[in-house]
Amino acid sequence: MYDRTFGTEWDGLDREEAVERAFALGVADGVGSERPAELDRVLDAFGNAYDRSLIELSYDEGRTKALEIAAEADDAEAVWDRLVDGAGSPRGSPVSAALPGAITELTLMRRSREGPPSSLDLPSMLRK
């Protein structure tokens, strides 16, 4: 499943790609298709502790969700399809349940908005 969706021939990853791959690796592990060498490769692509911990959280989240769904699903393919779409993106946030609420409200996984500053989200304390 993981190999079919992502492949293992890559030279570099950005943080978002690494988080998605780690989530998918966690899902694969949760259904009995563990790939520890690939997870180590994804982790080794990042030197700082923050990125590595985010990747590990994503992996843990994928594995946890897969184990929960595997109890209800008939086969590994059904679990994979419920958690990972055809392009390899998680069907839900890969780290939302693993991070405290204050951190998830930051722009960790949200793409930046474009447009004039008046259209950007402001904290409620800055609004009149």
C-alpha positions, 0 to 999 in steps of 0.5 A, a space after each residue: 500500500 505505502 509503496 504503491 502510493 508513495 514509492 521509496 525513490 526520493 532524495 529530499 522531502 519538505 516538512 508537509 511531505 514528510 508528515 504525510 509519509 509518516 502518517 501513511 507509514 503509521 497506517 501501514 504499521 497499524 495494519 501489519 505492514 511495518 516499514 521501519 527503514 523507510 520511517 528512519 529515512 524520513 526522520 533522517 531527512 530532518 536534522 532538527 528536533 522539532 521536525 523530527 518530533 512532528 514526524 513521529 507524532 504523525 506516525 503515531 497518529 496514523 498507527 493509532 487511527 489504523 489500529 482503531 479502524 482495523 478492529 471494525 474493518 475487514 481487511 488492511 486495504 479498507 483501513 488504508 482507503 479510509 485513512 489515506 486518499 489515492 494521492 497519499 494525503 491523509 483524509 484527516 489532519 495527521 497531527 491534530 489529535 496528537 497535539 494540544 489545542 493551543 498548538 493546533 490552532 497555530 499555522 502548523 498544517 494550514 497553508 498561508 492565506 493570500 490577499 490584502 491584510 484585511 482578509 486575514 484572520 486576526 485574534 479576537 483581542 485585535 478586533 473591535 
